[in-house]
Amino acid sequence: MSETTTQEKLYTRQEAADFLQVHFQTVTRWANEGKLNPIRVDGGHRRYKESELKAVMAGEAAGR
């Protein structure tokens, strides 16, 4: 079995908000609604994958 060793950039809630150009509470709401799927790191903190943020951006741009 092969395991991927590539590490994807992870963003904090505020970094994700800055990346998406939205308020940090919007990131939390989108996570609660299932639009974003945060991963939990040590300490229970949420982190957001860059690829998922880019997908949300692409979806938002297409929806405008």
C-alpha positions in Angstrom: 0.0 0.0 0.0 1.4 3.4 -0.9 0.9 6.5 1.2 1.0 10.0 -0.2 3.7 12.1 1.5 2.7 15.4 -0.1 1.5 17.8 2.6 -1.3 20.1 1.5 -1.2 23.6 3.0 -3.7 24.0 5.9 -5.3 27.3 6.9 -6.6 28.5 10.2 -10.1 29.9 10.2 -8.8 33.5 9.9 -6.4 32.5 7.2 -9.2 30.8 5.3 -11.4 33.8 5.7 -8.6 36.1 4.3 -8.1 33.6 1.4 -11.8 33.6 0.6 -12.2 37.3 1.3 -15.0 36.7 3.7 -15.5 37.3 7.5 -14.2 34.5 9.7 -17.7 33.8 11.0 -18.7 33.0 7.4 -16.1 30.3 7.4 -17.5 28.9 10.6 -21.0 29.0 9.2 -20.0 27.3 5.9 -18.3 24.6 8.0 -21.5 24.1 10.1 -23.6 24.0 6.9 -21.2 21.4 5.3 -20.0 23.7 2.6 -16.5 23.4 4.0 -15.1 20.2 5.7 -12.5 21.2 8.2 -10.0 18.7 9.6 -9.2 18.5 13.3 -5.6 18.8 14.3 -4.0 18.4 17.8 -5.9 20.3 20.4 -9.1 20.0 18.4 -8.5 23.0 16.3 -10.0 23.2 12.8 -7.9 23.6 9.7 -9.0 24.0 6.1 -7.3 22.5 3.1 -6.2 24.8 0.4 -7.7 22.7 -2.3 -11.1 22.8 -0.7 -10.9 26.6 -0.3 -10.0 26.9 -4.0 -13.0 24.7 -4.9 -15.3 26.9 -2.8 -13.8 30.0 -4.5 -14.4 28.5 -7.9 -18.0 27.6 -7.0 -18.7 31.0 -5.7 -17.3 32.6 -8.8 -19.4 30.3 -11.0 -22.5 31.1 -9.0 -22.2 34.9 -9.5 
